[in-house]
């Protein structure tokens, strides 16, 4: 095969997550976000789901050995600037991902731990949560739990901004390097997200305006993949989070009056597409 000399490359984000056949969340939302923000997206599937805007009809897990095969195929060929991890519902898959992260040492890893469905149902077993504490949490630059997921991790209710700060600091004390605790489930006209980092005693609070919309399916996937993309583009963590929040707010606003399906529709990921950037 003829090879051509290259002097530039795309900033690249690898997303490790489940698919969403409805296109609003999971791998599909991640890849749309990464492209919209000017980077190149690679992907590794951990599960296939049959779902649409009205709910999930089935989940088909990908065997751990094939997850590893996908990971090796990407890392052996493509320079990965940041990794986003989403749905990991089996301890064996978490162990494989941790092993491969140790092998290739990506500098930026954002983990969105999917644990609780919108209905409130638990999506992950207690023993799998324990494996995550031993494998992926300490290897992630940042974890991005929502309130329901953080409550699973700390074991007590979180119903105020002050409790969010306490919970985020507790998660760092228990071994996480960075925690962005998302407060979107708290009722009120203002939204608060709390960032706690290893070695810092005072968490940072990000404040934003609540946008009323029925089309918020995939918001968590979109935010975490946007943070990973901005990290891949070279932004410091706090600025990457701020920019990612601005992107998500714009995507919600742009998709607020659009109808996709008969349930909770997706964001408008392409509301402000950026030109693909290049690294020398």
C-alpha positions in Angstrom: 0.0 0.0 0.0 1.4 3.4 -1.0 2.1 5.7 2.0 1.9 9.4 2.0 4.0 11.6 4.2 2.0 13.6 6.8 2.9 16.5 8.9 -0.5 17.1 10.7 -3.0 15.0 12.5 -6.5 15.5 14.0 -6.9 15.9 17.8 -8.5 12.6 18.7 -11.0 11.5 21.3 -11.7 7.8 21.9 -15.2 7.1 23.3 -15.8 3.8 25.1 -19.5 3.4 25.6 -22.7 1.7 24.7 -24.7 2.5 21.5 -28.1 4.2 21.3 -30.1 3.0 18.3 -32.2 6.2 18.6 -29.1 8.3 18.1 -29.5 10.6 21.1 -27.1 9.3 23.7 -24.2 6.9 24.0 -21.6 6.4 21.3 -23.8 8.3 18.8 -24.1 11.4 20.9 -20.4 11.2 21.7 -19.3 11.1 18.1 -21.6 13.9 17.1 -20.3 16.1 19.9 -16.6 15.3 19.2 -17.1 16.2 15.5 -19.1 19.4 16.3 -16.3 20.6 18.5 -13.6 20.1 15.9 -11.9 16.8 16.8 -11.8 13.3 15.4 -13.8 10.6 17.2 -12.8 6.9 17.5 -15.1 4.4 19.3 -15.2 1.2 21.3 -18.6 -0.4 22.0 -19.2 -1.9 25.4 -22.9 -2.8 24.7 -25.6 -2.5 22.0 -28.9 -1.2 23.1 -32.3 -1.2 21.4 -33.8 2.1 22.4 -35.6 5.2 21.1 -36.8 8.5 22.6 -39.4 6.6 24.7 -37.1 4.1 26.4 -34.7 1.1 26.4 -36.1 -2.2 25.0 -33.0 -4.3 25.3 -29.3 -4.4 26.1 -26.8 -6.7 24.4 -23.4 -6.6 26.2 -20.2 -6.9 24.2 -17.9 -9.7 25.5 -14.8 -8.3 27.5 -12.3 -10.0 25.1 -13.8 -8.2 22.1 -13.8 -4.9 24.0 -10.1 -5.4 24.5 -9.7 -6.2 20.8 -11.4 -3.0 19.8 -9.3 -1.0 22.3 -6.0 -2.4 21.1 -7.0 -1.9 17.4 -7.5 1.9 18.1 -4.5 2.5 20.4 -2.1 0.6 18.2 -2.8 2.7 15.2 -4.2 6.1 16.2 -2.8 8.7 18.6 -5.5 9.3 21.3 -5.4 12.7 23.0 -8.3 12.0 25.4 -10.6 9.1 26.4 -14.3 9.3 27.3 -15.8 6.3 29.1 -19.5 5.8 29.4 -21.6 2.7 29.9 -19.6 0.0 31.8 -22.1 -2.4 33.4 -19.8 -5.4 34.0 -16.8 -5.7 36.3 -14.9 -7.7 33.7 -15.2 -5.0 31.1 -14.0 -2.4 33.6 -10.9 -4.5 34.4 -10.2 -4.9 30.6 -10.5 -1.1 30.1 -8.2 -0.4 33.1 -5.6 -2.9 31.8 -5.5 -1.2 28.4 -5.4 2.3 29.9 -2.3 1.2 31.9 -0.8 -0.3 28.7 -1.2 2.9 26.6 -1.2 5.6 29.2 -3.6 8.2 27.7 -3.1 11.5 29.5 -6.8 12.5 29.7 -9.6 10.2 30.8 -13.2 11.4 31.5 -15.5 8.8 33.0 -19.3 9.3 33.0 -20.5 6.4 35.3 -23.9 5.4 34.1 -25.6 3.8 37.1 -29.2 5.0 37.4 -31.9 5.2 34.7 -34.1 8.2 34.3 -36.9 6.2 35.9 -34.7 5.8 39.0 -34.0 2.1 38.4 -30.4 0.9 39.2 -28.5 -0.1 36.1 -25.4 -1.5 37.8 -24.8 -4.1 40.5 -23.2 -3.3 43.8 -20.3 -5.7 43.0 -19.6 -3.8 39.8 -19.5 -0.5 41.6 -16.8 -1.9 43.8 -14.8 -3.0 40.8 -15.1 0.6 39.4 -13.6 1.9 42.6 -10.6 -0.4 42.1 -10.2 0.1 38.4 -11.6 3.1 36.5 -12.2 5.8 39.2 -8.5 6.1 40.2 -7.4 6.1 36.6 -9.8 8.9 35.4 -8.8 12.5 35.2 -12.4 13.3 35.9 -15.6 11.4 36.8 -18.9 13.1 36.0 -21.7 11.6 38.1 -25.1 13.1 38.3 -26.9 13.4 41.7 -28.5 9.9 41.5 -25.1 8.3 40.7 -23.3 10.2 43.3 -25.8 9.1 45.9 -25.1 5.5 45.0 -21.4 6.2 45.5 -21.5 8.0 48.8 -24.5 6.2 50.3 -26.5 9.2 51.5 -29.0 11.7 49.9 -27.8 14.8 48.2 -30.4 17.5 48.0 -28.6 20.9 48.2 -25.6 22.7 46.9 -23.7 22.3 50.2 -24.3 18.6 50.2 -23.0 18.5 46.6 -19.8 20.1 47.8 -19.5 17.6 50.6 -20.2 14.6 48.4 -17.7 15.7 45.7 -14.9 16.2 48.3 -15.7 12.8 49.8 -15.4 11.1 46.4 -12.0 12.7 46.0 -10.9 11.6 49.4 -12.0 8.0 48.6 -9.7 7.9 45.6 -11.0 9.9 42.6 -8.6 12.4 41.1 -11.3 14.8 40.0 -15.1 14.9 40.4 -17.6 17.0 38.5 -20.9 16.5 40.4 -23.7 17.5 38.1 -26.7 19.1 39.9 -29.2 19.1 37.0 -31.7 17.1 39.0 -32.1 19.7 41.7 -35.2 21.8 41.1 -34.9 25.5 40.6 -34.2 28.2 38.0 -30.4 27.9 38.5 -28.2 24.9 37.9 -25.1 24.1 39.8 -22.2 21.7 39.0 -19.4 21.2 41.6 -15.8 20.4 40.7 -13.6 18.9 43.4 -9.9 18.0 42.6 -7.3 16.0 44.4 -5.1 18.3 46.5 -7.7 21.1 46.7 -9.8 21.7 49.8 -12.4 24.1 48.3 -14.5 22.9 45.3 -15.3 25.1 42.4 -19.0 25.8 41.6 -20.3 26.3 38.0 -23.6 28.1 37.8 -25.9 28.2 34.8 -29.5 28.9 33.9 -32.1 26.1 33.6 -33.4 25.8 30.1 -36.9 24.3 30.0 -37.0 21.6 27.3 -38.3 18.1 26.8 -35.3 17.3 24.6 -32.6 16.5 27.0 -31.9 12.8 26.2 -28.2 12.3 26.2 -27.2 15.4 28.1 -24.8 13.5 30.4 -23.1 11.7 27.5 -22.8 15.0 25.6 -21.3 16.9 28.5 -18.6 14.3 29.3 -17.6 13.9 25.7 -17.4 17.7 25.3 -15.1 17.9 28.3 -12.9 15.2 26.9 -12.9 16.9 23.5 -11.8 20.3 25.0 -9.1 18.4 27.0 -7.9 16.8 23.7 -7.8 20.3 22.2 -5.4 21.4 25.0 -7.7 23.4 27.4 -7.1 23.2 31.1 -9.6 21.1 33.0 -11.7 24.0 34.5 -11.9 25.8 31.2 -12.7 22.6 29.4 -15.7 22.1 31.7 -16.9 25.7 31.3 -16.7 25.4 27.5 -18.4 22.0 27.6 -21.3 23.4 29.7 -21.7 26.3 27.2 -21.9 23.9 24.3 -24.5 21.7 26.1 -26.6 24.7 26.9 -26.5 25.9 23.3 -27.3 22.4 22.1 -30.3 22.2 24.4 -31.6 25.7 23.4 -31.1 24.9 19.7 -33.1 21.7 20.0 -35.8 22.9 22.4 -38.5 23.3 19.8 -37.6 20.4 17.6 -39.6 17.1 17.6 -37.7 13.9 17.2 -39.7 10.8 18.1 -42.6 10.6 20.6 -40.7 10.9 23.8 -37.7 12.8 25.2 -35.8 13.9 22.1 -32.1 14.6 21.8 -30.1 17.8 21.9 -29.1 19.6 18.7 -25.4 18.5 18.7 -24.7 20.3 15.4 -26.1 23.7 16.3 -22.6 25.3 16.0 -20.3 23.0 14.1 -16.6 24.0 14.1 -14.0 23.3 11.5 -12.0 20.2 12.1 -8.7 21.3 13.8 -5.3 19.9 13.1 -2.2 19.3 15.2 1.3 19.7 13.8 
